[in-house]
Amino acid sequence: MTEYRLLQEGEFQQAIDLADKVFRKEGHSSMGIAFPQVFSAALNQSYGAFIDGKLVSFIGLVPSVLHIEGAEVQAFSIGAVCTEPDYRKRGIANTLLQMIFEHVNKSGASVLFVSGNLPIYIKQDCNYYGSINQYKIHQDALHLEETYSVRELQPFDWFQIRKLSHNRPIRYEQSIYELALLNESAGFASIFKMKHKVLVAEENQELKAFLVFGIPYHEQVNVDSRVIEWGGDPQAIRSLLAEAFKYDLNTLLVNIPAFDSALNLEFDLQEKVIEPYPGTMKIMNLDLLLRQLSPYFEGKVEILNEDANHKRLIFKQSAVKISNQELKELILNGNGNFDSYLHNVFPIPFPFPQGLNYV
């Protein structure tokens, strides 16, 4: 008989071992090191399926708060979804997913982010969302502005790093400890056998920007190093990217959300590829999400209930009636057919998921 439940304190090592077996190969750091929040007994969020006391399937669940221009959206992310090979195609992971949905709904979170796009998620109304401009930066493509001095992160920098992080209008909520912990664990970078390097740009003894990027910890030929996270003045960030090549990088892959117009402008002359955000997301409770987003909508658009299946959008002395499903699509990906005024409101600028808080 299969038992489905939250993991208990002494069972997380089983989850780490299973995740390492499924996702890691020789040379990778352990999933337990790379994703401490997923395997956290203190958070106590992740679910497993047990047969005779053995963990055979696991879904990691991590809560977070998203800051979106004054709004706070309560969210969850799932990751490290894995099942023992002998127990696959039995519907075990799908049963765990239903328990995850119930957990999220009880918690007051309005959205769920998924690092994958497998059919199991698409069938559960998980959808693509957001858009990025992807730049592949080569040596000598960028240059350091003389205004800034660049150096590596030092232990006395964390207050200023926090300030730069918190000044971003679109971000995950991050304490100083969480910033340091997630930088050390290097979750997303570890997938590519990379560790983090952090550079800061300084002017008159004040930090103007920081940049977190991955550098290989095993010799790899012709690999793209990856930018993980940044904050601060766009011109200073550009200078930090130029200085990153001092670490013998081949190329540097930079994914900048489409909503970050100031930073994208710094790369206006670089070749780019436009892609959707990686992964998918599920709006768990539309009305709850709208309430949590109300500070973001203030002064831009008013959204009222028309009936059980429709909303009315009031903006710029205009009104539009749309279905709940149309509104979800508007939130996730926008709609070019609506009034151009709404293009500045939708899609909602959710934070890019492959930063420090990647699950």
LUMTI-804119 format. One line per field, with one value per residue (C-alpha): residue number from 1; chain; x, y, z. Coordinates in nm, 4 decimals. Example, Ala and Ser with C-alpha at 12.3 -4.5 7.8 and 13.67 -1.06 7.14 Angstrom:
BEGIN
nr <- [1 / 2] $
kette <- [A / A] $
east <- [1.2300 / 1.3670] $
north <- [-0.4500 / -0.1060] $
up <- [0.7800 / 0.7140] $
end
This chain:
BEGIN
nr <- [1 / 2 / 3 / 4 / 5 / 6 / 7 / 8 / 9 / 10 / 11 / 12 / 13 / 14 / 15 / 16 / 17 / 18 / 19 / 20 / 21 / 22 / 23 / 24 / 25 / 26 / 27 / 28 / 29 / 30 / 31 / 32 / 33 / 34 / 35 / 36 / 37 / 38 / 39 / 40 / 41 / 42 / 43 / 44 / 45 / 46 / 47 / 48 / 49 / 50 / 51 / 52 / 53 / 54 / 55 / 56 / 57 / 58 / 59 / 60 / 61 / 62 / 63 / 64 / 65 / 66 / 67 / 68 / 69 / 70 / 71 / 72 / 73 / 74 / 75 / 76 / 77 / 78 / 79 / 80 / 81 / 82 / 83 / 84 / 85 / 86 / 87 / 88 / 89 / 90 / 91 / 92 / 93 / 94 / 95 / 96 / 97 / 98 / 99 / 100 / 101 / 102 / 103 / 104 / 105 / 106 / 107 / 108 / 109 / 110 / 111 / 112 / 113 / 114 / 115 / 116 / 117 / 118 / 119 / 120 / 121 / 122 / 123 / 124 / 125 / 126 / 127 / 128 / 129 / 130 / 131 / 132 / 133 / 134 / 135 / 136 / 137 / 138 / 139 / 140 / 141 / 142 / 143 / 144 / 145 / 146 / 147 / 148 / 149 / 150 / 151 / 152 / 153 / 154 / 155 / 156 / 157 / 158 / 159 / 160 / 161 / 162 / 163 / 164 / 165 / 166 / 167 / 168 / 169 / 170 / 171 / 172 / 173 / 174 / 175 / 176 / 177 / 178 / 179 / 180 / 181 / 182 / 183 / 184 / 185 / 186 / 187 / 188 / 189 / 190 / 191 / 192 / 193 / 194 / 195 / 196 / 197 / 198 / 199 / 200 / 201 / 202 / 203 / 204 / 205 / 206 / 207 / 208 / 209 / 210 / 211 / 212 / 213 / 214 / 215 / 216 / 217 / 218 / 219 / 220 / 221 / 222 / 223 / 224 / 225 / 226 / 227 / 228 / 229 / 230 / 231 / 232 / 233 / 234 / 235 / 236 / 237 / 238 / 239 / 240 / 241 / 242 / 243 / 244 / 245 / 246 / 247 / 248 / 249 / 250 / 251 / 252 / 253 / 254 / 255 / 256 / 257 / 258 / 259 / 260 / 261 / 262 / 263 / 264 / 265 / 266 / 267 / 268 / 269 / 270 / 271 / 272 / 273 / 274 / 275 / 276 / 277 / 278 / 279 / 280 / 281 / 282 / 283 / 284 / 285 / 286 / 287 / 288 / 289 / 290 / 291 / 292 / 293 / 294 / 295 / 296 / 297 / 298 / 299 / 300 / 301 / 302 / 303 / 304 / 305 / 306 / 307 / 308 / 309 / 310 / 311 / 312 / 313 / 314 / 315 / 316 / 317 / 318 / 319 / 320 / 321 / 322 / 323 / 324 / 325 / 326 / 327 / 328 / 329 / 330 / 331 / 332 / 333 / 334 / 335 / 336 / 337 / 338 / 339 / 340 / 341 / 342 / 343 / 344 / 345 / 346 / 347 / 348 / 349 / 350 / 351 / 352 / 353 / 354 / 355 / 356 / 357 / 358 / 359] $
kette <- [A / A / A / A / A / A / A / A / A / A / A / A / A / A / A / A / A / A / A / A / A / A / A / A / A / A / A / A / A / A / A / A / A / A / A / A / A / A / A / A / A / A / A / A / A / A / A / A / A / A / A / A / A / A / A / A / A / A / A / A / A / A / A / A / A / A / A / A / A / A / A / A / A / A / A / A / A / A / A / A / A / A / A / A / A / A / A / A / A / A / A / A / A / A / A / A / A / A / A / A / A / A / A / A / A / A / A / A / A / A / A / A / A / A / A / A / A / A / A / A / A / A / A / A / A / A / A / A / A / A / A / A / A / A / A / A / A / A / A / A / A / A / A / A / A / A / A / A / A / A / A / A / A / A / A / A / A / A / A / A / A / A / A / A / A / A / A / A / A / A / A / A / A / A / A / A / A / A / A / A / A / A / A / A / A / A / A / A / A / A / A / A / A / A / A / A / A / A / A / A / A / A / A / A / A / A / A / A / A / A / A / A / A / A / A / A / A / A / A / A / A / A / A / A / A / A / A / A / A / A / A / A / A / A / A / A / A / A / A / A / A / A / A / A / A / A / A / A / A / A / A / A / A / A / A / A / A / A / A / A / A / A / A / A / A / A / A / A / A / A / A / A / A / A / A / A / A / A / A / A / A / A / A / A / A / A / A / A / A / A / A / A / A / A / A / A / A / A / A / A / A / A / A / A / A / A / A / A / A / A / A / A / A / A / A / A / A / A / A / A / A / A / A / A / A / A / A / A / A / A / A / A / A / A / A / A / A / A / A / A / A / A / A / A / A / A / A / A / A / A / A / A / A / A / A / A / A / A / A] $
east <- [0.0000 / 0.1310 / 0.1373 / 0.1273 / 0.2265 / 0.4613 / 0.8140 / 0.9220 / 1.2491 / 1.4470 / 1.3344 / 1.4928 / 1.8136 / 1.6065 / 1.4715 / 1.8217 / 1.9465 / 1.6536 / 1.6977 / 2.0721 / 2.0034 / 1.7609 / 1.9188 / 2.2896 / 2.5859 / 2.9538 / 3.0964 / 2.7683 / 2.7218 / 2.4459 / 2.0910 / 2.0844 / 2.3685 / 2.2401 / 1.8772 / 1.8700 / 1.5234 / 1.3751 / 1.5051 / 1.4396 / 1.2901 / 1.2478 / 1.0195 / 0.8462 / 0.6713 / 0.7801 / 0.5751 / 0.6633 / 0.5097 / 0.6250 / 0.5937 / 0.6949 / 0.8746 / 1.0784 / 1.0477 / 0.9637 / 0.8480 / 0.9145 / 0.8055 / 0.9944 / 0.7803 / 0.9185 / 0.7200 / 0.8215 / 0.6944 / 0.7150 / 0.7405 / 0.5807 / 0.5851 / 0.4466 / 0.2346 / 0.3217 / 0.2211 / 0.2348 / 0.3701 / 0.5048 / 0.7537 / 0.7962 / 1.1145 / 1.3233 / 1.0188 / 1.1416 / 1.0239 / 1.2178 / 1.2393 / 1.0574 / 0.7584 / 0.7017 / 0.3858 / 0.1653 / 0.0172 / 0.2149 / 0.3579 / 0.0156 / -0.1358 / 0.1389 / 0.0686 / -0.2964 / -0.1798 / 0.0503 / -0.2459 / -0.4460 / -0.1509 / -0.1061 / -0.4772 / -0.4809 / -0.1735 / -0.3052 / -0.0698 / -0.2233 / 0.0265 / 0.2460 / 0.5655 / 0.6982 / 1.0529 / 0.9350 / 0.6855 / 0.6084 / 0.2602 / 0.1788 / 0.1952 / 0.0307 / -0.2669 / -0.3038 / -0.3428 / 0.0199 / 0.1032 / 0.3982 / 0.4374 / 0.6618 / 0.9244 / 1.3006 / 1.5619 / 1.8505 / 2.1937 / 2.5106 / 2.7962 / 3.1448 / 3.4863 / 3.5432 / 3.1780 / 3.1391 / 3.3745 / 3.4179 / 3.3125 / 3.5940 / 3.3406 / 3.3384 / 3.5910 / 3.5130 / 3.6024 / 3.4776 / 3.2146 / 3.3546 / 3.1964 / 3.1302 / 2.9177 / 2.5940 / 2.4032 / 2.4654 / 2.3877 / 2.0563 / 1.9808 / 2.0486 / 1.8428 / 1.5469 / 1.5523 / 1.4478 / 1.0747 / 1.0327 / 1.1990 / 1.1800 / 1.1835 / 1.5352 / 1.6846 / 2.0600 / 2.0901 / 1.8881 / 2.0980 / 2.4155 / 2.2776 / 2.1434 / 2.4611 / 2.6684 / 2.4449 / 2.4420 / 2.1336 / 2.0721 / 2.4429 / 2.5118 / 2.3038 / 2.5838 / 2.8635 / 2.9270 / 2.9834 / 2.8984 / 3.1221 / 2.9941 / 3.1333 / 3.0397 / 3.0776 / 3.1799 / 3.1781 / 3.2970 / 3.2928 / 2.9259 / 2.8101 / 2.6255 / 2.5583 / 2.6233 / 2.6396 / 2.6144 / 2.7329 / 2.8408 / 3.1916 / 3.2727 / 3.4218 / 3.5331 / 3.7214 / 3.4635 / 3.5218 / 3.3209 / 3.0449 / 2.8294 / 2.8756 / 2.5458 / 2.4375 / 2.2245 / 2.1210 / 2.1964 / 2.0877 / 2.1680 / 2.2397 / 2.2063 / 2.5248 / 2.7179 / 2.5718 / 2.6955 / 3.0438 / 3.0332 / 2.9468 / 3.2514 / 3.4755 / 3.3400 / 3.5505 / 3.8630 / 3.7704 / 3.8506 / 3.4904 / 3.4089 / 3.0764 / 2.8261 / 2.4554 / 2.2359 / 1.8565 / 1.6910 / 1.3126 / 1.1363 / 0.9918 / 1.3435 / 1.3605 / 1.6471 / 1.8824 / 1.7764 / 1.8620 / 2.2226 / 2.2372 / 2.0559 / 2.3364 / 2.3826 / 2.2197 / 1.9299 / 1.6772 / 1.3278 / 1.1973 / 0.9247 / 1.0300 / 1.1595 / 0.9124 / 0.5432 / 0.3068 / -0.0443 / -0.2803 / -0.4261 / -0.6869 / -0.7583 / -0.9524 / -0.6870 / -0.4133 / -0.6039 / -0.6334 / -0.2626 / -0.1825 / -0.4145 / -0.1271 / 0.0224 / -0.3094 / -0.3796 / -0.4015 / -0.3683 / -0.6776 / -0.9726 / -1.0875 / -1.4410 / -1.6461 / -1.9058 / -2.0443 / -1.9023 / -1.7168 / -1.6367 / -1.4527 / -1.4837 / -1.1664 / -1.2065 / -0.9255 / -0.8731 / -1.2512 / -1.3022 / -1.4434 / -1.3899 / -1.5740 / -1.3588 / -1.3890 / -1.1862 / -0.9872 / -0.9094 / -0.7951 / -0.5626 / -0.4109 / -0.3767 / -0.1951 / 0.0417 / 0.1247 / -0.0647 / -0.2819 / -0.1915 / -0.5572 / -0.6525 / -0.6240 / -0.2574 / -0.2890 / -0.3104 / 0.0216 / 0.1876 / -0.0037 / -0.0112 / 0.1443 / 0.2190 / 0.5985 / 0.6735 / 1.0380 / 1.2623 / 1.2681 / 1.6275 / 1.7925 / 1.9081 / 1.5595 / 1.5445 / 1.3669] $
north <- [0.0000 / 0.3463 / 0.6172 / 0.9792 / 1.2549 / 1.5312 / 1.4118 / 1.3895 / 1.5231 / 1.2001 / 1.1242 / 1.4062 / 1.2132 / 0.9534 / 1.2373 / 1.3703 / 1.0223 / 0.9696 / 1.3119 / 1.2539 / 0.9167 / 1.0702 / 1.4084 / 1.3967 / 1.2413 / 1.2186 / 1.5630 / 1.7174 / 1.8500 / 1.6800 / 1.8091 / 1.8446 / 2.0978 / 2.2782 / 2.3119 / 2.3378 / 2.4963 / 2.1959 / 1.9466 / 2.1585 / 1.9916 / 2.3423 / 2.4498 / 2.1082 / 2.1584 / 1.8702 / 1.5589 / 1.1951 / 0.8569 / 0.5662 / 0.1916 / -0.0226 / 0.2776 / 0.3424 / 0.6765 / 0.5990 / 0.9410 / 1.2985 / 1.6548 / 1.9449 / 2.2445 / 2.5876 / 2.8979 / 3.2484 / 3.6052 / 3.7926 / 4.1704 / 4.3242 / 4.7054 / 4.7346 / 4.4193 / 4.1052 / 3.7797 / 3.4628 / 3.1799 / 2.8267 / 2.6554 / 2.2834 / 2.1104 / 1.7949 / 1.5953 / 1.2368 / 0.8759 / 0.5517 / 0.3945 / 0.0767 / 0.2793 / 0.5099 / 0.5245 / 0.4269 / 0.7732 / 0.8194 / 1.1606 / 1.2798 / 1.1845 / 1.3802 / 1.6748 / 1.6804 / 1.6930 / 1.9818 / 2.1699 / 2.1176 / 2.2355 / 2.5510 / 2.6352 / 2.6013 / 2.8219 / 3.1446 / 3.1287 / 3.2283 / 3.0869 / 2.7807 / 2.7796 / 2.4634 / 2.4265 / 2.1894 / 2.1728 / 1.8011 / 1.6797 / 1.5997 / 1.9760 / 2.0992 / 1.8691 / 2.0368 / 2.3838 / 2.4898 / 2.7421 / 2.9210 / 3.2792 / 3.5814 / 3.6642 / 3.7099 / 3.8570 / 3.6102 / 3.7537 / 3.5524 / 3.7860 / 3.7237 / 3.8439 / 4.2157 / 4.2750 / 4.4965 / 4.7362 / 4.8583 / 5.2164 / 5.4080 / 5.5440 / 5.2146 / 5.0041 / 4.6320 / 4.3704 / 4.0427 / 4.0282 / 4.0709 / 3.9677 / 4.3314 / 4.3929 / 4.2203 / 4.5266 / 4.7039 / 4.3884 / 4.3630 / 4.7280 / 4.6802 / 4.3616 / 4.5269 / 4.8281 / 4.6084 / 4.6639 / 4.3011 / 4.0449 / 3.7538 / 3.8482 / 3.7737 / 3.8259 / 3.8751 / 3.5167 / 3.3810 / 3.5774 / 3.4338 / 3.0789 / 3.0650 / 3.2192 / 2.9535 / 2.6629 / 2.7776 / 2.5730 / 2.6585 / 2.6925 / 2.3494 / 2.1870 / 2.2901 / 2.1954 / 2.5594 / 2.7559 / 3.1183 / 3.4171 / 3.7542 / 4.0848 / 4.4313 / 4.7717 / 5.0476 / 5.4240 / 5.6520 / 5.3524 / 5.2836 / 4.9724 / 5.0589 / 4.7049 / 4.3369 / 4.0424 / 3.6703 / 3.4401 / 3.0795 / 2.9586 / 2.5888 / 2.3976 / 2.1193 / 2.1779 / 2.2094 / 2.3002 / 2.5709 / 2.6008 / 2.9058 / 3.0563 / 3.1893 / 3.5037 / 3.4097 / 3.7341 / 4.1037 / 4.4306 / 4.7996 / 5.0540 / 4.9072 / 5.0734 / 4.9346 / 4.5879 / 4.6113 / 4.6930 / 4.3932 / 4.1681 / 4.3018 / 4.2305 / 3.8762 / 3.7681 / 3.8070 / 3.4612 / 3.2926 / 3.2556 / 3.1294 / 3.3111 / 3.4529 / 3.3774 / 3.6587 / 3.6210 / 3.9572 / 3.9763 / 4.1806 / 4.4124 / 4.5271 / 4.7918 / 4.9896 / 4.6919 / 4.5651 / 4.9091 / 4.8547 / 4.5572 / 4.7226 / 4.6471 / 4.2833 / 3.9940 / 3.8460 / 3.5653 / 3.6230 / 3.3251 / 3.2510 / 3.2076 / 2.8567 / 2.6382 / 2.6953 / 2.8343 / 2.7656 / 3.0316 / 2.8516 / 3.1116 / 3.3967 / 3.6156 / 3.5736 / 3.6643 / 3.9777 / 4.0807 / 4.0250 / 4.2246 / 4.5137 / 4.7560 / 4.6884 / 4.7618 / 5.0797 / 5.3809 / 5.1575 / 4.9406 / 4.8379 / 4.4756 / 4.3973 / 4.0797 / 4.0792 / 3.7333 / 3.3970 / 3.3535 / 3.7077 / 4.0192 / 4.3827 / 4.5826 / 4.9567 / 5.1802 / 5.5177 / 5.5860 / 5.2560 / 4.9202 / 4.5697 / 4.2527 / 3.9388 / 3.5810 / 3.4560 / 3.2390 / 3.5388 / 3.7306 / 3.4448 / 3.4509 / 3.8297 / 3.7960 / 3.5288 / 3.6476 / 3.9664 / 4.0147 / 4.2343 / 4.2670 / 4.4618 / 4.8372 / 4.9418 / 5.1081 / 4.7603 / 4.6606 / 4.8548 / 4.6514 / 4.2996 / 4.0519 / 4.0728 / 4.1089 / 3.8002 / 3.7591 / 3.5469 / 3.1961 / 3.0905 / 3.3239 / 3.2555 / 3.1352 / 2.8689 / 2.5518] $
up <- [0.0000 / -0.0935 / 0.1741 / 0.0552 / 0.2987 / 0.4045 / 0.4718 / 0.8349 / 0.9730 / 0.9454 / 0.5895 / 0.3920 / 0.3333 / 0.1464 / -0.0700 / -0.1366 / -0.2301 / -0.4687 / -0.6304 / -0.6715 / -0.8313 / -1.0820 / -1.1579 / -1.0748 / -1.2522 / -1.1678 / -1.1000 / -0.9869 / -0.6362 / -0.4375 / -0.4749 / -0.0968 / -0.1157 / -0.4247 / -0.3116 / 0.0697 / 0.0722 / -0.1136 / 0.1427 / 0.4508 / 0.7561 / 0.9026 / 0.6166 / 0.6176 / 0.2837 / 0.0578 / -0.0150 / -0.0753 / -0.1557 / 0.0609 / 0.0100 / 0.3091 / 0.4562 / 0.1401 / -0.0391 / -0.4028 / -0.5275 / -0.4156 / -0.4932 / -0.3389 / -0.2451 / -0.1517 / -0.0448 / -0.1464 / -0.1596 / -0.4891 / -0.4893 / -0.7988 / -0.7895 / -0.4380 / -0.4491 / -0.2542 / -0.4206 / -0.2108 / -0.4222 / -0.4179 / -0.6469 / -0.7039 / -0.8095 / -0.7735 / -0.8871 / -0.9086 / -0.8903 / -0.8590 / -1.2079 / -1.0997 / -0.9757 / -1.2712 / -1.4847 / -1.1899 / -1.1312 / -0.8084 / -0.8979 / -1.0128 / -0.6755 / -0.4999 / -0.7292 / -0.6198 / -0.2571 / -0.3496 / -0.4981 / -0.1793 / 0.0333 / -0.1782 / -0.1617 / 0.2170 / 0.2540 / 0.1005 / -0.1973 / -0.5301 / -0.7825 / -0.8262 / -1.0332 / -1.1970 / -1.3262 / -1.6019 / -1.8863 / -1.9010 / -2.0017 / -1.6363 / -1.5667 / -1.8859 / -1.8189 / -1.4787 / -1.6346 / -1.5918 / -1.8636 / -2.0179 / -1.9041 / -1.9390 / -2.2001 / -2.1970 / -2.4265 / -2.4320 / -2.5128 / -2.5724 / -2.4825 / -2.6211 / -2.5078 / -2.5776 / -2.6701 / -2.3613 / -2.1855 / -1.8286 / -1.7652 / -1.5952 / -1.3455 / -1.1561 / -0.9738 / -0.9807 / -0.7228 / -0.5805 / -0.3068 / 0.0438 / 0.3767 / 0.4685 / 0.1564 / 0.2558 / 0.3790 / 0.0494 / -0.1508 / 0.0336 / -0.0426 / -0.4148 / -0.4129 / -0.2371 / -0.4692 / -0.7620 / -0.8297 / -0.9445 / -0.7204 / -0.4827 / -0.1170 / 0.0113 / 0.3561 / 0.3986 / 0.5206 / 0.2286 / -0.0213 / 0.1285 / 0.1556 / -0.1997 / -0.3371 / -0.1648 / -0.2726 / -0.6391 / -0.7263 / -1.0926 / -1.1747 / -1.0239 / -1.2993 / -1.5377 / -1.2946 / -1.2119 / -0.8940 / -0.8303 / -0.8586 / -0.7341 / -0.8587 / -0.7346 / -0.9003 / -0.6623 / -0.6934 / -0.4106 / -0.1715 / -0.2483 / -0.4282 / -0.7487 / -0.8737 / -0.8141 / -1.0532 / -0.9751 / -1.2522 / -1.2914 / -1.3679 / -1.4306 / -1.1407 / -1.3724 / -1.6940 / -1.9701 / -2.3324 / -2.5117 / -2.2515 / -2.1918 / -1.8480 / -1.7135 / -1.5383 / -1.2372 / -1.0668 / -1.0598 / -0.9079 / -0.9268 / -1.1965 / -1.5504 / -1.6764 / -1.3789 / -1.4440 / -1.8027 / -1.6731 / -1.4397 / -1.7326 / -1.9184 / -1.6189 / -1.5784 / -1.8757 / -1.6610 / -1.5275 / -1.8617 / -1.9711 / -2.3189 / -2.3572 / -2.1101 / -2.1446 / -2.0119 / -1.9830 / -1.9219 / -1.8703 / -2.1358 / -1.8683 / -1.7645 / -2.0367 / -1.8808 / -1.8693 / -2.2125 / -2.3509 / -2.2394 / -2.4793 / -2.7652 / -3.0131 / -2.9077 / -3.0904 / -2.8968 / -2.9037 / -2.7622 / -2.5647 / -2.3062 / -1.9469 / -1.8798 / -1.6934 / -1.6367 / -1.3756 / -1.2517 / -1.1248 / -0.8249 / -0.7291 / -0.9708 / -0.7284 / -0.4592 / -0.7089 / -0.8097 / -0.4435 / -0.3860 / -0.7015 / -0.6101 / -0.5218 / -0.8659 / -1.0394 / -0.8403 / -1.0705 / -1.3791 / -1.4064 / -1.1899 / -1.2152 / -1.0996 / -1.0875 / -1.3635 / -1.2814 / -1.1766 / -1.5068 / -1.6190 / -1.5064 / -1.6111 / -1.6680 / -1.6195 / -1.7399 / -1.9050 / -1.9089 / -2.0939 / -1.9888 / -2.1257 / -2.0293 / -2.0487 / -1.9278 / -1.6338 / -1.8750 / -2.0959 / -1.7895 / -1.6909 / -2.0381 / -2.0138 / -1.6810 / -1.8115 / -2.1625 / -2.2432 / -2.5507 / -2.8464 / -2.9450 / -2.6330 / -2.5950 / -2.6181 / -2.2747 / -2.1197 / -2.2787 / -1.9963 / -1.7380 / -1.8826 / -1.8806 / -1.5103 / -1.4668 / -1.2600 / -1.1525 / -1.3731 / -1.2172 / -1.2873 / -1.0396 / -0.6844 / -0.5894 / -0.8598 / -0.7485] $
end
